[in-house]
Amino acid sequence: MKSIVLLVVVLLCACASVRDDLVPAAPGEAVQRMYVVSNGFHSGIVLARADLPGHLLPETADFPHAAYFEFGWGDHIYYPMQEPPFWHALRAALLPTAAVLHVVPHTGAPRPGPGFEVIELSVSTAGLQAMIERIDRALSRGSAPRAASVARGPDAHSLFYPAHGSFHLFNTCNTWTARKLAAAGVPIAPAGVLTAPELMRRVRAAGARP
């Protein structure tokens, strides 16, 4: 069913998006590791707990045993469903809807597997922190110090949290991922990134190590 929606996205794709300011590494500057992951439809960013400032992303306290966290953004109804009905998929693609942030805990760095691609990136310390700040601001907390989860995820112990932004055909989870990578200094243009294959193609073209 998701492949049908992916086809709809590809056939209708034409969009423009705002590119975040880049924070590239200066010559000789120390770099930090991060990862981009994809299951062919959704994409996410994986960061080490050790790289997260204590005052940002307090929601990670919900996962005390995790060493890494995967962050992905998407539609608040469609994304949490493992097998969503077609009309939910179509609604998510064509109508602007509320969003959620999916947080997946990992005990170690992600590894590629069948249907799961992993690309390692090296970014500047400043770039990594700029991206973490943007991910932190993506969460909708209201007046609370941290967001409360709204749904359990399909992965073991993963959770969904309310997030800012509207999901629609021209602003997908992969557009969101591309914008956050651009904020970290990865030389990738978010404009036109709607699908996971297109995102991963651009990440590889940016010189990342598979």
Backbone bond lengths (Angstrom), bond angles and torsions (degrees), N, CA, C in turn:
res aa  C-N    CA-C-N  psi(-1)  N-CA   C-N-CA  omega(-1)  CA-C   N-CA-C  phi
1 M - - - 1.451 - - 1.526 111.49 -
2 K 1.325 115.64 -39.89 1.461 118.96 179.72 1.521 111.15 -65.43
3 S 1.330 116.85 -29.45 1.457 119.39 178.60 1.518 111.00 -65.64
4 I 1.333 116.93 -31.24 1.461 120.67 177.82 1.516 109.86 -66.10
5 V 1.335 115.51 -43.94 1.456 119.07 178.79 1.520 110.81 -64.43
6 L 1.330 116.32 -39.55 1.457 120.50 178.07 1.517 110.26 -59.42
7 L 1.333 117.15 -40.14 1.454 121.28 178.25 1.518 110.34 -64.33
8 V 1.349 116.96 -40.88 1.463 120.57 177.69 1.515 110.37 -60.38
9 V 1.328 115.89 -43.07 1.462 120.32 179.73 1.517 111.13 -61.95
10 V 1.322 116.21 -45.40 1.462 120.41 -178.54 1.521 110.94 -63.35
11 L 1.327 116.87 -43.21 1.455 120.76 -176.94 1.519 112.12 -67.72
12 L 1.337 117.06 -32.00 1.454 119.94 -175.78 1.515 113.32 -98.63
13 C 1.329 117.08 -1.85 1.456 119.10 -168.40 1.515 113.21 -66.40
14 A 1.339 112.74 129.65 1.447 123.87 174.04 1.502 104.25 -176.25
15 C 1.299 118.92 108.46 1.450 118.21 -175.34 1.506 110.14 -151.55
16 A 1.330 114.62 168.90 1.454 121.37 172.43 1.509 107.13 -132.65
17 S 1.320 116.44 142.63 1.458 120.08 178.65 1.512 109.21 -139.15
18 V 1.316 115.43 159.72 1.454 120.86 -177.83 1.514 109.54 -86.40
19 R 1.313 116.82 130.31 1.461 121.02 179.20 1.510 110.10 -89.44
20 D 1.334 116.82 129.97 1.455 121.37 177.77 1.525 109.63 -70.68
21 D 1.343 115.96 156.42 1.463 120.06 175.70 1.523 109.69 -63.47
22 L 1.316 115.40 135.04 1.455 120.42 -178.73 1.526 110.85 -84.13
23 V 1.330 115.99 147.12 1.466 122.07 175.49 1.519 107.17 -126.51
24 P 1.351 118.01 74.04 1.464 120.24 -177.02 1.516 111.63 -72.78
25 A 1.320 115.51 158.48 1.463 120.51 177.72 1.525 109.71 -73.74
26 A 1.332 116.30 136.59 1.455 121.07 175.86 1.523 108.74 -78.24
27 P 1.339 117.68 157.37 1.466 119.96 178.71 1.524 111.22 -55.17
28 G 1.326 116.51 127.67 1.444 121.66 179.66 1.514 115.46 81.96
29 E 1.329 117.29 -4.03 1.464 120.14 -179.63 1.525 110.71 -74.41
30 A 1.329 115.94 144.06 1.464 120.61 177.23 1.520 109.91 -64.06
31 V 1.315 115.71 146.27 1.459 119.98 -179.32 1.529 109.95 -119.96
32 Q 1.318 114.69 159.23 1.453 122.40 179.91 1.527 109.10 -117.25
33 R 1.329 116.20 150.74 1.461 120.69 179.16 1.527 111.00 -94.64
34 M 1.308 114.61 143.19 1.453 122.20 172.13 1.519 106.92 -149.31
35 Y 1.319 117.25 174.86 1.462 120.40 -174.95 1.529 110.22 -138.45
36 V 1.328 114.35 146.40 1.463 121.91 170.62 1.520 106.80 -113.40
37 V 1.321 116.88 130.67 1.465 120.75 -177.57 1.519 109.56 -125.06
38 S 1.328 115.69 154.22 1.466 120.78 179.84 1.515 110.13 -152.83
39 N 1.331 115.45 140.22 1.468 120.65 172.53 1.522 111.26 -101.81
40 G 1.338 116.08 14.51 1.456 121.13 -179.41 1.505 113.58 95.45
41 F 1.336 116.06 -13.76 1.468 120.41 178.84 1.522 110.10 -129.25
42 H 1.314 116.34 -57.25 1.460 121.80 175.11 1.529 109.66 -94.87
43 S 1.330 115.05 155.71 1.464 120.68 174.60 1.520 108.62 -130.32
44 G 1.310 115.75 163.23 1.449 120.24 178.93 1.511 111.50 -154.95
45 I 1.319 115.25 168.46 1.459 123.35 178.41 1.520 107.81 -115.98
46 V 1.324 117.04 130.80 1.464 121.65 -178.69 1.526 109.22 -112.30
47 L 1.324 115.02 127.29 1.461 122.03 -178.68 1.519 110.18 -126.96
48 A 1.324 115.68 150.42 1.462 120.98 177.38 1.523 110.04 -79.91
49 R 1.325 115.84 140.68 1.467 119.56 176.48 1.527 110.71 -55.80
50 A 1.328 116.35 -37.89 1.458 120.73 -177.11 1.523 112.56 -62.06
51 D 1.335 117.74 -21.17 1.461 121.24 -178.49 1.522 112.86 -91.66
52 L 1.327 118.22 -5.79 1.464 121.31 -176.70 1.525 110.40 -88.48
53 P 1.334 118.06 123.78 1.465 119.73 175.64 1.531 110.02 -61.93
54 G 1.319 116.60 146.42 1.453 120.31 -175.57 1.515 114.76 -62.03
55 H 1.350 117.67 -25.63 1.462 120.26 -176.33 1.522 113.05 -90.86
56 L 1.330 117.43 -2.32 1.461 120.71 -179.82 1.522 110.56 -112.82
57 L 1.326 115.29 153.64 1.464 122.84 178.54 1.531 112.27 50.12
58 P 1.334 117.33 55.65 1.471 119.94 179.20 1.525 112.99 -62.62
59 E 1.338 117.37 -16.50 1.463 121.01 178.80 1.523 112.15 -62.28
60 T 1.325 117.09 -21.07 1.468 119.24 179.74 1.528 112.06 -66.25
61 A 1.329 116.94 -13.17 1.467 119.76 175.36 1.524 111.51 -65.58
62 D 1.334 117.04 -16.82 1.463 120.93 176.59 1.526 111.67 -70.50
63 F 1.338 116.53 -9.96 1.471 121.49 -177.21 1.532 109.06 -127.36
64 P 1.311 118.22 72.24 1.472 120.82 -171.65 1.520 115.08 -64.69
65 H 1.319 118.16 -21.07 1.464 120.00 -175.77 1.536 112.91 -100.40
66 A 1.310 117.75 2.64 1.467 120.88 -176.98 1.522 111.46 -82.59
67 A 1.323 115.95 140.02 1.461 121.84 174.71 1.524 111.10 -100.29
68 Y 1.337 116.54 -22.79 1.464 122.92 178.75 1.524 108.59 -135.60
69 F 1.336 114.68 155.80 1.460 120.48 178.68 1.524 109.93 -131.70
70 E 1.315 115.43 135.32 1.466 121.88 174.94 1.523 108.29 -103.64
71 F 1.340 116.41 128.59 1.455 122.30 -178.97 1.529 109.69 -116.42
72 G 1.333 115.84 127.09 1.455 121.11 176.85 1.515 109.84 -140.41
73 W 1.309 116.77 145.67 1.468 122.89 -174.31 1.516 109.31 -116.72
74 G 1.341 117.81 146.23 1.459 118.81 179.05 1.513 113.24 -175.87
75 D 1.335 116.12 -174.09 1.461 123.64 -178.84 1.528 110.76 -63.21
76 H 1.331 116.59 140.13 1.465 120.75 -172.08 1.525 113.84 -73.04
77 I 1.325 118.53 -19.70 1.467 120.88 177.60 1.526 110.85 -102.74
78 Y 1.314 115.81 -49.67 1.467 120.49 -174.14 1.530 112.32 -68.40
79 Y 1.321 116.85 -44.11 1.465 120.72 -174.01 1.533 112.97 -59.34
80 P 1.331 119.86 -45.60 1.470 118.57 -178.72 1.527 114.86 -70.42
81 M 1.340 118.38 -15.02 1.464 120.56 -177.72 1.524 111.06 -79.32
82 Q 1.324 117.37 135.60 1.459 120.71 177.03 1.525 111.11 -77.41
83 E 1.329 117.82 -39.39 1.463 122.42 178.49 1.523 108.71 -132.67
84 P 1.323 117.75 74.98 1.466 120.20 -176.33 1.523 112.23 -70.34
85 P 1.344 117.79 144.68 1.461 120.77 174.54 1.522 110.26 -61.49
86 F 1.318 116.22 155.92 1.460 120.41 -176.51 1.520 111.75 -58.83
87 W 1.343 116.90 -39.99 1.465 117.95 -176.34 1.520 111.38 -66.23
88 H 1.333 117.90 -30.39 1.467 120.69 174.52 1.529 109.89 -65.19
89 A 1.317 115.87 -41.64 1.460 120.58 179.54 1.524 110.57 -63.86
90 L 1.324 115.74 -43.63 1.461 120.01 -178.91 1.523 110.85 -66.55
91 R 1.326 116.14 -41.51 1.459 120.29 178.23 1.525 110.77 -61.12
92 A 1.330 116.00 -44.14 1.463 120.18 -179.70 1.520 111.57 -61.64
93 A 1.338 116.05 -36.18 1.459 119.94 -177.15 1.522 112.33 -76.61
94 L 1.338 117.06 -37.15 1.461 120.21 -168.49 1.519 114.41 -101.23
95 L 1.335 118.43 -22.54 1.461 121.00 -177.50 1.524 110.33 -115.54
96 P 1.339 118.14 132.79 1.464 119.62 175.95 1.529 110.21 -59.80
97 T 1.311 116.63 128.34 1.462 121.39 -176.68 1.521 110.55 -134.11
98 A 1.326 115.15 163.92 1.461 120.75 177.32 1.525 110.01 -64.95
99 A 1.321 115.41 161.26 1.466 120.39 -173.39 1.526 111.81 -122.61
100 V 1.323 114.18 161.85 1.464 122.48 173.26 1.520 108.89 -132.75
101 L 1.325 115.17 157.90 1.460 121.23 173.22 1.520 107.69 -111.05
102 H 1.324 116.23 124.82 1.460 122.34 -179.74 1.526 107.92 -93.93
103 V 1.319 117.00 126.39 1.462 122.11 178.09 1.522 108.22 -117.33
104 V 1.334 115.46 119.99 1.462 121.80 -178.48 1.525 108.37 -114.65
105 P 1.334 118.74 121.32 1.462 120.37 178.10 1.524 111.19 -81.19
106 H 1.324 116.04 143.43 1.467 121.87 176.44 1.528 108.64 -131.00
107 T 1.317 116.69 143.69 1.462 120.35 177.43 1.524 112.09 -83.59
108 G 1.333 117.17 -16.85 1.456 122.08 179.12 1.511 110.34 -149.17
109 A 1.315 116.12 177.95 1.460 120.53 177.79 1.527 109.75 -61.32
110 P 1.332 118.12 145.74 1.462 120.45 -177.44 1.520 112.16 -66.70
111 R 1.310 115.53 147.31 1.459 121.92 177.84 1.526 109.72 -123.23
112 P 1.325 117.39 142.85 1.471 119.31 178.79 1.518 111.34 -68.26
113 G 1.313 115.99 153.60 1.462 122.17 178.02 1.508 109.34 -156.37
114 P 1.320 118.00 -176.36 1.470 120.98 179.48 1.534 110.92 -56.86
115 G 1.314 116.38 120.33 1.455 121.01 179.53 1.513 114.58 72.03
116 F 1.328 117.46 13.21 1.464 121.25 -178.09 1.521 109.00 -135.60
117 E 1.328 116.25 110.91 1.465 121.95 -177.19 1.522 110.10 -100.50
118 V 1.310 115.74 140.20 1.464 122.45 178.48 1.520 108.87 -129.05
119 I 1.322 116.94 129.98 1.459 121.89 175.27 1.522 108.10 -124.96
120 E 1.316 115.56 126.49 1.466 120.89 178.17 1.520 109.78 -88.47
121 L 1.319 116.41 138.47 1.455 122.92 179.27 1.519 109.87 -123.71
122 S 1.315 115.80 149.83 1.455 122.17 171.57 1.521 107.61 -117.08
123 V 1.321 116.90 122.15 1.461 121.60 -178.19 1.521 108.96 -130.02
124 S 1.324 115.92 164.33 1.460 119.87 179.04 1.522 110.07 -69.49
125 T 1.322 115.39 157.61 1.461 119.95 177.17 1.522 110.42 -60.27
126 A 1.334 116.24 -42.61 1.465 119.96 178.75 1.523 111.06 -64.64
127 G 1.332 116.19 -40.11 1.458 119.85 178.91 1.514 112.01 -64.27
128 L 1.331 116.25 -42.65 1.460 120.03 179.04 1.523 110.52 -61.44
129 Q 1.322 116.70 -43.74 1.461 119.60 -179.60 1.523 111.59 -66.21
130 A 1.337 117.01 -36.54 1.465 120.15 177.19 1.520 110.70 -62.68
131 M 1.317 116.80 -40.04 1.458 120.75 179.21 1.525 110.97 -68.61
132 I 1.329 117.25 -42.55 1.463 120.80 179.01 1.527 110.09 -60.52
133 E 1.322 117.07 -40.33 1.463 120.33 178.18 1.523 111.07 -61.98
134 R 1.329 117.15 -39.18 1.465 120.35 179.04 1.528 111.68 -69.01
135 I 1.322 117.03 -37.90 1.466 119.53 176.36 1.522 109.66 -65.42
136 D 1.324 116.91 -41.13 1.462 121.08 178.12 1.524 110.50 -60.06
137 R 1.337 116.97 -42.32 1.461 120.47 -178.83 1.524 112.33 -72.28
138 A 1.315 117.44 -14.77 1.465 120.27 179.10 1.520 111.83 -70.96
139 L 1.321 118.09 -22.59 1.462 121.77 -178.35 1.521 111.20 -77.89
140 S 1.327 115.80 137.76 1.460 122.07 179.12 1.529 108.48 -97.58
141 R 1.323 116.39 105.47 1.465 120.96 -174.47 1.518 113.45 -107.16
142 G 1.331 117.84 -12.92 1.448 119.46 -173.82 1.515 109.28 63.11
143 S 1.321 116.63 -131.45 1.464 120.67 178.66 1.527 112.42 -96.27
144 A 1.330 116.69 1.91 1.467 120.97 -178.49 1.525 110.64 -79.81
145 P 1.324 117.98 152.48 1.468 120.24 179.04 1.521 113.16 -68.77
146 R 1.338 116.25 -24.44 1.456 119.39 175.78 1.524 109.29 -151.37
147 A 1.323 115.63 154.57 1.465 120.67 -176.86 1.522 110.78 -75.17
148 A 1.325 115.70 146.15 1.463 121.51 174.35 1.524 108.45 -93.81
149 S 1.312 117.08 139.76 1.463 120.33 -179.64 1.524 110.12 -64.71
150 V 1.337 115.64 147.79 1.467 121.07 -179.35 1.521 112.19 -112.88
151 A 1.326 118.04 -12.51 1.465 121.07 179.21 1.520 109.37 -165.03
152 R 1.331 114.75 154.26 1.464 120.25 173.14 1.518 108.95 -86.26
153 G 1.326 115.85 148.93 1.449 120.44 -179.24 1.513 112.45 -93.10
154 P 1.332 116.68 169.96 1.463 120.76 178.93 1.521 113.15 -71.96
155 D 1.337 116.33 -23.68 1.459 120.17 178.49 1.525 109.73 -83.35
156 A 1.312 116.00 156.41 1.460 120.69 -178.03 1.525 111.46 -56.75
157 H 1.314 115.81 119.97 1.463 123.70 173.91 1.529 113.89 68.38
158 S 1.328 119.87 7.35 1.461 120.32 179.24 1.524 110.16 -77.50
159 L 1.343 115.63 155.28 1.460 121.35 -177.11 1.523 110.62 -136.72
160 F 1.330 115.54 154.25 1.456 122.69 174.04 1.523 109.13 -107.88
161 Y 1.345 115.50 141.29 1.458 122.10 179.45 1.528 109.22 -127.05
162 P 1.342 118.26 150.09 1.466 119.77 177.10 1.524 110.45 -63.17
163 A 1.331 115.54 141.41 1.465 120.01 -175.83 1.519 110.84 -135.11
164 H 1.310 114.70 158.85 1.458 121.07 175.86 1.527 109.72 -79.15
165 G 1.323 115.42 160.55 1.454 121.04 176.67 1.514 112.35 100.04
166 S 1.326 115.31 162.97 1.459 122.30 178.11 1.517 109.59 -117.71
167 F 1.319 115.47 128.59 1.461 121.10 176.82 1.524 108.78 -86.76
168 H 1.331 116.27 135.51 1.466 121.08 172.96 1.520 108.23 -162.63
169 L 1.306 115.36 -177.89 1.461 121.71 -173.51 1.519 113.27 -53.00
170 F 1.343 116.53 -36.42 1.453 120.03 -175.41 1.534 112.70 -103.20
171 N 1.316 116.42 9.80 1.465 121.28 176.38 1.524 107.52 -143.31
172 T 1.312 115.68 79.22 1.462 122.21 -173.76 1.525 111.21 -97.21
173 C 1.330 115.07 178.97 1.466 119.85 176.34 1.525 110.88 -58.69
174 N 1.319 116.26 -32.96 1.464 120.51 -177.43 1.526 111.58 -76.46
175 T 1.347 117.00 -32.76 1.460 120.59 172.30 1.524 109.51 -61.88
176 W 1.321 115.09 -44.36 1.471 121.13 179.64 1.524 110.53 -60.17
177 T 1.322 116.97 -46.64 1.462 120.70 179.74 1.525 110.73 -60.83
178 A 1.327 116.70 -43.53 1.463 120.74 -179.47 1.523 111.37 -61.45
179 R 1.319 117.32 -40.07 1.461 120.19 179.23 1.528 111.65 -64.84
180 K 1.309 116.01 -39.71 1.461 118.50 179.50 1.532 110.83 -68.46
181 L 1.325 117.40 -36.68 1.463 120.48 176.78 1.522 110.69 -65.07
182 A 1.330 116.71 -40.42 1.460 120.17 177.82 1.522 110.49 -61.99
183 A 1.328 116.68 -37.86 1.462 120.43 178.58 1.520 111.40 -63.62
184 A 1.333 116.46 -29.25 1.466 120.86 179.78 1.520 112.56 -81.04
185 G 1.329 117.31 -5.94 1.452 120.48 -179.87 1.505 114.77 100.63
186 V 1.326 117.66 1.78 1.465 120.20 176.13 1.525 107.79 -68.07
187 P 1.338 118.96 127.28 1.467 121.08 -177.28 1.525 112.03 -73.82
188 I 1.307 115.94 73.33 1.454 122.07 -179.06 1.524 108.56 -131.80
189 A 1.325 117.32 135.05 1.457 122.01 177.79 1.523 108.96 -92.57
190 P 1.334 119.29 116.33 1.462 120.90 -178.64 1.521 114.19 -66.27
191 A 1.336 118.07 -24.14 1.461 120.43 -177.79 1.522 110.90 -57.55
192 G 1.318 116.20 126.56 1.456 121.08 177.66 1.510 115.04 87.40
193 V 1.332 117.86 -2.13 1.469 120.02 178.11 1.524 108.27 -85.57
194 L 1.331 116.63 102.93 1.458 121.63 179.68 1.520 112.23 -114.82
195 T 1.318 117.24 -32.97 1.463 121.32 -175.16 1.527 111.08 -110.45
196 A 1.326 115.47 157.02 1.462 120.23 178.51 1.527 112.56 -63.38
197 P 1.342 119.90 -43.59 1.465 118.92 178.00 1.528 112.61 -58.87
198 E 1.342 117.27 -38.93 1.464 119.68 178.81 1.520 110.46 -67.38
199 L 1.315 116.99 -40.88 1.462 120.18 177.46 1.516 111.16 -59.73
200 M 1.321 117.25 -50.60 1.461 120.50 -176.51 1.528 111.07 -65.76
201 R 1.321 116.98 -33.46 1.472 120.14 176.56 1.521 109.81 -62.08
202 R 1.332 116.76 -44.00 1.459 120.13 -179.14 1.527 111.59 -69.37
203 V 1.316 116.45 -35.17 1.467 119.13 177.58 1.523 110.16 -64.50
204 R 1.338 116.25 -43.85 1.475 119.15 177.92 1.523 110.78 -63.03
205 A 1.329 116.57 -39.82 1.461 120.49 179.93 1.523 111.86 -66.42
206 A 1.332 116.05 -23.10 1.462 120.23 179.53 1.521 112.00 -76.71
207 G 1.336 116.35 -4.11 1.453 120.10 175.48 1.502 114.56 99.17
208 A 1.332 117.13 16.47 1.461 119.77 178.41 1.511 110.12 -71.48
209 R 1.331 115.06 159.51 1.461 120.86 178.74 1.519 109.87 -95.52
210 P 1.357 119.47 119.67 1.460 120.38 177.67 1.520 110.18 -71.97
